[in-house]
Amino acid sequence: MVQEDKKYKLEDKEHKKKVEAKNALENYAYNLSNTIKDDKIASKLGATDKKKIKDAIDQAIQWLDGNHLAEAYEFED
């Protein structure tokens, strides 16, 4: 019973780390998306730079949507 407790505790810890990493990446992508839509920032970016940033954000969000089972290190990378 003690071994099972240790096993589940370790699994819970890993799952928590994974969820936190996924949430951090998601938050970063959406915050960056909102930032480039802000008039103060958008006016300082060129069209090419804005498109590159938007494409990178879209790619990250698409990857997140398709990789729910990724490991924490993959989200962190």
Secondary structure, DSSP 4 states (H G I P E B T S, - for coil): -HHHHHHHHHHHHHHHHHHHHHHHHHHHHHHHHHHHHSHHHHTTS-HHHHHHHHHHHHHHHHHHHH-TT--HHHHH-
